[in-house]
Amino acid sequence: MTDYEKLGKLCYFPLVQNPDENWTQGQGRVTDQMIRSFMPEPYPNDNDKSDSMIIVCGPPKLRESVGPLISDKMGWKNAFIYN
């Protein structure tokens, strides 16, 4: 656990599509409900005031599906999609 996690300033949520029987974290595809369970709502008009951001790392299909979800459907402007 990092210092940021200990302070409640970082939430890391590993997610797999096909877990084995020992997996205890998230599974399936990323949904807006999943994101909302960890993140506050974005500021209504000006995300520049928010100190929260979403960072997405993963294979191309994950990035392609989550990018529009967080920016278009959920309204997040402070979202970073990494290759």
N, C-alpha and C positions, 0 to 999 in steps of 0.2 A: 504494500500500500504506500503510495507516495504521500509526501507532506500535504499536497493539495487535496488529495482524497480525505486525509485525516481531518482537514479543516472544513470539509464539505464544499470545496470549491471545484472539484473535478468528479465527474461521474463517468466511469468507463463501463460500457455494457457490451461484453462479447456476445455474439450471436452466430449460430450456425444453422444451416438448413437441415442437415441429417446427423443429429447427434447420436452418440453411442449411449449405452445404458448408464454410463457413469456421469454423463453431462448434467450439470445442475443450473446452468445459466440459460440465457434466452435461446429460443429456437424458432425457425420459420422465417418469414419475410418481414422486413421492417414496415411498420404501419404508423400512421399518425397517432393512434392511441398509445402505441409503445413509446414514441418520442414524448408525448404529453405526460406520460407517467414519470419521466425523469426531468423534463425541462419545464421552466415556467413559460407562460405564453409570451410571445414577442411583444415589444411595445407596439401599440396600435398604429402609430404614424411615423415613428422615427426610431429605427433599431440602432441608430448610432448612439443613443443614450443607454442602451442595454450593455451590461458587462457580461452577458451570456452569449455563447456562440455554440454552434454545432459543427463538429469536424467529422467527416465521413471518410473512412479508408476501407478499401476492399476491391474486389474484382470489378471489371467494367459493368457488368449487368447490375450489380448492387448500386454503384455510383449513378448509373443512368436512371434507375428507378427511384432512388432516394432524393436525388437532386431536385427534380420537379416537385416531389412531395413536400419537402421542407420549404422551398422557396415559393412555389405557386399556391399549393393547397393550404399550407400552414402560415405563410407570410413572413418567414424568417429571411432577413437580409444578411445577417451575420452567420452565414453558413459557408464552410470551406470543404470542397470535394477534392481529395488527393488521389493521384494516380499511383 
